[in-house]
Amino acid sequence: MWSITPEGLNRTFLFRNFGEAFAFMTRVAEIAETQQHHPDWRNVWNRVEITLCTHDQGNSITARDHQLAAAIDEVYEAYKA
């Protein structure tokens, strides 16, 4: 579940291992490039922390962030199966 914080939309994703986390990040990076909207993120072993905000709109949360969040959620669903 995404949470709204002063930094933007935030969510932490957990995986079985580093390889899964990295593969997830690679897929998200491809989507972000397509949307030309890039996350702020951090990876430590099996955990990926993502923050989304629209920098050119004063670091606010916009429809672009919600759109990317929905796409990220779809990618993550494949790892939960």
MONORLIN-V20056 format. One line per field, one symbol per residue. ss: DSSP state (a for helix, b for strand, c for the rest). psi: psi as a letter, one per 20 degrees, with the letter a starting at -180 (. if undefined). burial: b if it has 16 or more other C-alpha atoms within 10 Angstrom, else e. Layout:
ss=???
psi=???
burial=???
This chain:
ss=ccbbbccbbbbbbbcccaaaaaaaaaaaaaaaaaaccccbbbbbccbbbbbbcbaaaccbccaaaaaaaaaaaaaaaaaac
psi=pqqprhhbpqqppqrhrgggghgghgghhgggggilopqprppoejpppppprohjkkkrprhhghghgghgggghhhhi.
burial=ebeeeeebbbbeebbeebebbbebbeebbebbeeeebbbeeeeeeebbebbbbbeeeeeebeeebeebbeebeebbeeeee
